[in-house]
Amino acid sequence: MLKDSDDPMVKTVQPSVKNDRKWKVAEAIDEAKECLKMKEDTNKKTDPDLLKLEAEITILTYPPDWIHIYTDGSAFKATVNAGYGVYACFPDGTSKEIYGACGETCSDYEAETIGIQSALELLNTTLNKNPTAKKKCSDFLRLPISTPGAARRNDKRH
């Protein structure tokens, strides 16, 4: 069951006897949130090599039959010549890369958002072409953390 969150982007789903589907959605969200946690405590002061290792260990714990999607967006000095990238790994062992320039005056935040949008479009196309894949879970792992915070603050500088 979902607990109340300080994060305004997370909504609590209340299960009801009448609607068992909401209960299943709540359980699935709980499971996904638990999966996406790093296996060890890390923070910005964590040694970069250790942080990379912990991220790899965490990713290896995800189910192999999930679609794993990684996104990033960045810009020079956070405000110019931005670009985005998407890397998707499919359960059959294939992968797909999508990347592109966002423009001379595009921010990190906008580039990351374009990367996420491109990843969602790829996922939608993939699932529509393969109806049986819709029954499987999808893992959408975003490595940069600035987009959710900036979205909550409505701050496009990040």
Sequence and secondary structure as in RCSB ss.txt:
>XXXX:A:sequence
MLKDSDDPMVKTVQPSVKNDRKWKVAEAIDEAKECLKMKEDTNKKTDPDLLKLEAEITILTYPPDWIHIYTDGSA
FKATVNAGYGVYACFPDGTSKEIYGACGETCSDYEAETIGIQSALELLNTTLNKNPTAKKKCSDFLRLPISTPGA
ARRNDKRH
>XXXX:A:secstr
     S TT       SS HHHHHHHHHHHHHHHHTS SS   TTS HHHHHHHHHHHHHTS TTSEEEEEEEEE
ETTTEEEEEEEEEE TTS EEEEEEEEETT  HHHHHHHHHHHHHHHHHHHHHH GGGGGS EEEEE   HHHHH
HHHT TT 
